[in-house]
Amino acid sequence: MNSAIRRRPPFVNIKYPSGEFAFISAFSLLVTFCCGNASAQETADDLSQKLANPLANLISVPIQSNFDFGAGADGNGFAYTMNIQPVIPFALNDDWNLITRTIIPVGYRDYLPGGDVGGLGDITASFFLSPKDPGPGGLIWGAGPVFLLPTATDESLGAEKFGIGPTAVGLVQQGPWTVGALGNHIWSVAGSESRADVSASLLQPFVSYNFGHGTSASLSVDSTYDWTNDQWTVPINLGVTQVFQIGTQAMSFQIGGKYYADAPPGGPEWGIRTTLTFLFPK
């Protein structure tokens, strides 16, 4: 094991709703079996820098937990969303990579009029064609299509629409700093005629700073605009991330808070986010 990635005790007592811990464990074992253990040839700082770059040549499997509070008509509602977000790069040739980024949400809501609801949400799959070498000024960029898949197991957890649109990301890494933005727009093109059409934009500016020894801090604004209902949702996220290693498996853990600068009526007011990421350096 590379001594630059220091052994640290695992983060303890990360609690999930009933049954989800077993799901995460099984999924993690499957990923490890398919991808193998990390080669431990990269330092914690190398991995920290790559984590800040959504187009890095690094297979990663983040398991993100979002605990949101202050939702519902009375402001006492709770929402939980676990996003499984595998990011897999493919080398197309000597000059170009294709990076796939999939978001698989599993959610729970306790404030909806019909009672408590839990299950799978709609899956979002993005594909970025990206040059292997940075451009002028160190610009790293990628662009391609994004797809919305109507996979929700309950109508309140999804749009019941198939959608498609463009997506792009650009960033610059200078020293310990990473500054960039990701965006997309999705239009619905098929699905249930009884549901409203989807026309939604995402703009996600982000900045992170690497303190060294695998520790970094990040700030992002995951702003979305619903053109159909003329409504912004703007959670501001601040988090701290630590890269570590258990055996030969490189991992990272992030914890942070979020504040909703804007949200639909009955939406949450604030929340907590944790992310456990399995890293597979290529």
N, C-alpha and C positions, 0 to 999 in steps of 0.2 A: 504494500500500500504506500502511495506517495505520502511522505511525511508532511508535505505542504497542506494536505487536507487533514486537519486535526480531528481526532476522535472526540465526539461530544456525546453526552447522554441524550437519548431520544427525548423528544418533547412529550410530556406525559398528559394523559387524561384529556385528549381531544375528543369531545363527545359529539355523537351524531344521533339523529333520531333512530328509533328501533329498527334493526335490520340492516342499516346502511353500513355499519362497521364491517359486518361480514361481507357485504358486497364489495367494499373498498379492498378488503384483504384478498378476496378471490381475484379481483381485477388486477391488483398489484402482482400477485403470483403469476397471472397469465402474461402480463407485460414483461416480467423478469424472465419467464421461460422463453418468450418469443424473441426478446432483444438481447438477452444475456446480461451479465453484470457489467458495470462500468469498468473501463480499463484502468482507471485511476492514474492515467498518464497526464492529466491536466490538473493544474493547481486550483485551489478554491477561488482565487481571484479570476483565473481564466473562465471558470464556469459562471462566476457571478457576472462577468461582463457579457458572456453569451446569453445568460438568462434575461438580461436587459434588452437584448436584440431579438425581436420576434422573427427575424429572418436568418438567425445564426444556423450554422451547420451542426445542429445538436438535436438529437431526439429527446424530447421531454414529455412527461405526462403529468401535468398539474391536476391536482384534485382540490378544487377551490370550494370552501364552505362560506356561504353568506348568511349571516343572521341579521334580519332586519326587524326593527321595532317601530312602534308608533303608527301602525297601519290601521285601516278600517274606519268606519264612521265615528267610533268613539275614541280613536287614537290609541287603543290598547291592543291592537292586533299584532300578530307575530308571523313572519314569513321566513322560511328557510329554503335556500337553493344550493344544491351541490352541483357544480359544473365540472365535469370530467373533460379535459381539454388537451388531447394528444396533439403534439406538433411534430411532424415528420418531414424532414427534407429529403429530396431525391435529386441526385446529380443527373442532369439531362445530357450534358457534354462538358467540355473543358471551360465553357464560359457561362453557363446558365444552370441555376437550380430551380426546382419546383418545390415549394413549401406548402404542405397541407396543414390546415388548422381547423380542427373540429371542436365544437362546443356541444356537449351532451348534458342537458340540465335535468336534474331530479329535484322536484320541488314539493313544498308543503305550505299550506296556507290555513290559518285558523279563524279568519275574519270574514270569509265570503258568505253571502246570504244563504247559500244552500248548505252551510256547515263546513267542517274541516275537509280539506281536499289535499291529496298527495299523489305523486306519480311522476311519470316521465313527461318532459316538456318537448317543445319543438327543437329539433337539431339544426344547428347552423354549421355549414361546411364552407370554408374559404380556401382558395387556391391562389398562391402568389408565384408568378414567374419573376425571378430575381437574378441579376447578374452576380457572378461570384466575386468580382472585384468591385470595391467602392468606386463611385464616380467622382467628379470634380468636387473639391472641398470635403472629401470623405463621405459623400452622400451614399447611404445604403437604402435601396428602394426595391419595392416589389408591387406587382399589380396583377389582377386577374378577376375571375368571377366569384361570387358568393351565392350560396343556395340556402333557402329556408325549406326544411322538410317537415311536413305535418305529422309528426310522430307522437304528439301529446296523447296521453291516456285519458285525459279529462278535458272537456271543452274550455274550462276556466284556466288551463295551463298552456294553451296554445291558440293559434289563430285558425286552425283547420284550413290552411291555405298553403299551396306550394309557391315559393317565391324565388326570384333570381335578380341579380344586379351586379354592379361593379364594386370592387374593393381595391384599396391601395394603402401602402404604408411607406413612410420615409423617415429616416433617422440619421443622426450623426453621433459618432462616439469619439470624444476627445479626452484623453487622460481618463480620469475617473468618472466623467460625465457622459450620460446618454440622454439625448433630447430628440423627440420625434412625435409623430402623430399617425394614427390609423383611422381610416374612414371607410364607410360603405353606404350603399343605398339599396334597399330591397323593395321590389314591386311584386305583388301577388299576380300570378298568371293562371292559376287553376285552384280548384278546391271547392269547399262548401259554398253554395250560392246564398245560404242564409246568414253567412258571416260577412262582416265588413271587409272591404278590400284592404290589403296591406300596402302602405307606402311610408317607409320609415328610413330615416338617415341616422347613422352613427358617426360621431366625431370624437375620437379619443386621443387628446394630447397627453404625452407622458414625459416625465423626466426622472432620472435616477442618478444616484451618486454612490460610487463604490469606495467604502472606507478602508478596504484592505482586509486580509484574513477571511475573505468570503462574506463580509458583512456589507449590506447596502441598504439604502433608504430610497423610496420611490413615491412619487405623487402622480396621480392620473385623474382625469375627469372623463367618465364614461357617458358622455352626453348623447342622448337619443332624441330625435324629433319625430313625432307621429303626425304626418301630414294629413291623414284622414280626420283625426280628431283635434288637430292644431294644439298639440300638447308636448311640452318638453319633459324629460326625466333626466336630472343632472346630479348623479352621485359623485362626490369628490372623495377620492380614496387616498389615504396616507398609510404607508406600511413600511415595516423593517423586515429584511430577509437575511437569513443565515444559511450558507452552504455548509454541509457537513457530510460525513460518511459513516455508514454502518457496514462493517465488513468491507466488501469490495463495491458496495452500492453507493454511488454518489446521490445525494438528495439535497433539497433545500426546504426551509420552512419559513413562511411569511405570516406575520400577524399585523393587523392594522385596523383602523377605524374608517367609517365613511359618514358623510353628512350629505343629505339630500337638499341641494340648493333649490331644486324645483322637482315636483312630482305630480302625477295625476291626483284628483280628489280621492281620498282614502288610501293613498300610497304611503309608504314608510317615511319616517323622518330621519332616522339614523340607523347605523348598523355596525357590525363587526365582521371582518373578513379574515379567514385563515386559509393558507394554501400550502399543501404538502406536495412537492414536486419530485418525481423520480427522473434522474438524469442519466442519459446514455450517450456519452461522448463517442463520436465516430472515429 
